[in-house]
């Protein structure tokens, strides 16, 4: 009887073990199916369940020892599931959970997972842990020997972490707050654009045929593409409101895309008659996208028509259209042939409403990685785009570049908080008249999975200073102060001073400016300066600037102009003084002056006339050599005929001090060119 009981117990135990093994296999097998189908959210759920079936004690999770046997059996399966779980979390952008499991995977020290430490660093960076990420990337670089894209990206990731750590020391340039109202509901919400002062158009992935979003499944949504098996579709919506609060969300009145297609990421022509947008689908796991255009008929948009092969190329994707405010250019992102790498920024010149042949915007902007979502300010000639191929804060970052489609400046990272460790994309302005004062961006910085819309507002950065009279040292009321952007050669702002003599301007950090102060019958004076100090402070105080009063045909003595004895050769220290006259003449281009030289009474009239004329001409020649037009300069030697002090004392003895005062160089304003009156009826 005991044998029968024992035999039954063994059979029953075997059945339980078999069932348990079957569950282990089913969870992992199901997870693998989802993983291979790129449904990483579902894969992560089943890998988690598979892990729960392992009875692994902490002391069994030991790092691999070089020279020792590789893990086998249960431990081998356990490590493989941990690796797949970490990758699944990462691939649907849940970097928090991915970090946890990559940390364990790195701890195995298993050579079967050579890139684990790199991806662990990526997760740490995406979670804003830059110093920890930097440590992991440096360790990975020392041990990883393959020559591939990962090794190349490691260098960029190291530079990104170093840049981010420095960026943390700087003052923020913008405030950023998630947009309120009903905009950020459903799945992903992104690519906002103002179509009138109170209406925001945006793209959102929301349940098909459901007016109220179901937010419980938010983690299952991708940023732009619906996940396999989910009923969420990307469409265009509008919401009304003001500032950073928009509600009353409505689907845009336009034809739906074909079954299985999404549409969104739109731009409206300046006249409001045409809507350009992207349609896309997934085929065999690959994205297919093209740009379409629709015209307004009544209160609705017509059936969309794909743009021609100037923009859309068969077998490649074109997306994210943007129309410049002057209607001259269509910008978009595409992976079409002729680019630098993955997605590049391209543009077409619009003629009679039709985009011409697309041109790559060039290597100054595009890299071998991703460049997307262009925005262009036609007034400031400033391009804003997103890229993951440059040093930044991680993921897709905003960069800006100045140019006019012929040439572009080196793109500059737009810094925190506009950029974050995650993806930041789709910049748009709230008001085209002040495009960088406030606007919107899309970012997944506060989401596990999806882009959300944020309102941004530029923080006031102040440059101030005092303008005084050089003679009285009192504030110069009524003076006009102009702030110029030196790089763009454009006027930023202008002020007329009150009795305090103080000016205050808003300025951007790390830019080169020039301040011009002027008043009638005063010499205009310029002050070039940089605003690097605004990186770490909200305000910058410029040095006090004094303006010198002048009267037409009244001489002004220039002190410390010296010549070699009995010669007209300027000494080097004299040239330094004359440089101030050069600066004055460049700041006052409408003035014509006389440069005059005088001598003391020693020597004949003929001798002193000749010497003083030569010395005056030497000054004029120096000014001309510095770029001042000869038409604005007259040289005159007065010899000893115009003393300003006695050459001798009353007792007829020599007066060295008086003779020194008489040996002088002066300049006199002869005339100021009068501006012609403006004819307001003239047109450009």
Number of C-alpha atoms within 10 A of each C-alpha: 6 7 8 9 10 11 12 12 12 12 12 12 12 12 12 12 12 12 12 13 12 12 15 18 14 15 20 22 16 16 28 21 14 20 22 10 14 17 20 26 25 19 27 27 17 23 26 17 17 23 19 12 15 13 11 13 7 7 6 9 15 14 14 15 12 10 6 7 8 13 16 10 7 11 17 11 15 19 21 15 22 20 20 23 29 28 24 27 27 24 18 22 24 22 27 15 17 26 24 15 22 28 18 19 25 21 15 19 17 18 13 11 14 15 14 25 25 25 24 28 30 27 29 25 30 24 19 20 17 26 17 14 25 23 13 21 26 17 14 21 18 8 10 15 10 11 8 8 8 16 18 12 14 20 14 19 28 23 17 22 27 17 18 24 17 10 18 13 10 15 19 21 22 19 15 19 12 19 19 16 16 16 29 19 18 22 30 30 28 31 26 30 24 22 16 12 12 13 17 22 27 25 26 31 30 25 18 13 9 10 12 10 17 14 13 9 12 20 17 23 26 21 22 22 18 23 18 16 8 12 14 28 22 26 22 25 20 23 22 20 15 13 15 19 16 20 17 11 19 15 15 17 13 16 12 14 15 10 7 11 18 24 25 25 27 25 26 24 20 15 9 12 12 18 20 25 23 22 25 22 18 16 9 6 10 8 12 17 24 24 27 23 20 21 19 14 10 7 8 13 18 17 14 19 12 16 18 15 12 13 27 20 17 11 9 14 21 27 29 26 28 24 24 17 16 12 17 17 20 24 26 28 26 28 21 21 12 9 20 20 16 17 23 30 29 26 24 21 17 15 11 8 11 13 20 18 14 18 17 22 20 17 12 12 23 24 20 15 14 21 30 27 24 28 23 26 20 18 12 14 14 17 21 23 25 26 27 21 19 26 21 29 33 28 24 24 29 31 24 21 20 20 17 14 14 7 13 19 14 13 18 15 22 17 22 22 16 26 24 25 26 24 22 26 29 23 26 26 22 27 14 16 10 12 16 18 16 21 24 27 26 24 28 23 19 12 15 19 23 27 28 26 26 25 22 27 20 16 16 15 20 18 19 16 15 19 25 20 17 15 10 10 11 15 20 24 17 16 24 20 24 19 24 19 18 17 11 15 10 12 14 15 14 17 16 16 20 14 11 14 19 20 19 19 19 15 22 20 21 12 14 17 23 18 19 18 25 22 18 11 13 18 19 24 21 21 15 13 14 16 20 14 15 22 18 14 15 16 20 20 12 15 12 12 19 22 22 16 14 15 13 12 13 12 18 15 15 16 13 14 21 19 16 9 7 8 11 19 15 16 12 11 12 17 17 13 15 20 14 12 15 19 16 16 22 17 18 17 14 13 18 19 21 20 24 26 30 27 27 23 18 11 12 10 15 10 13 23 21 14 21 26 20 19 27 24 21 19 24 25 15 16 21 16 12 14 11 18 14 13 9 17 22 17 20 21 22 19 26 25 15 11 19 15 14 17 22 15 11 9 6 8 9 13 14 14 12 17 21 13 19 23 19 21 24 18 22 19 18 17 15 14 9 8 7 6 6 7 7 6 5 6 5 2
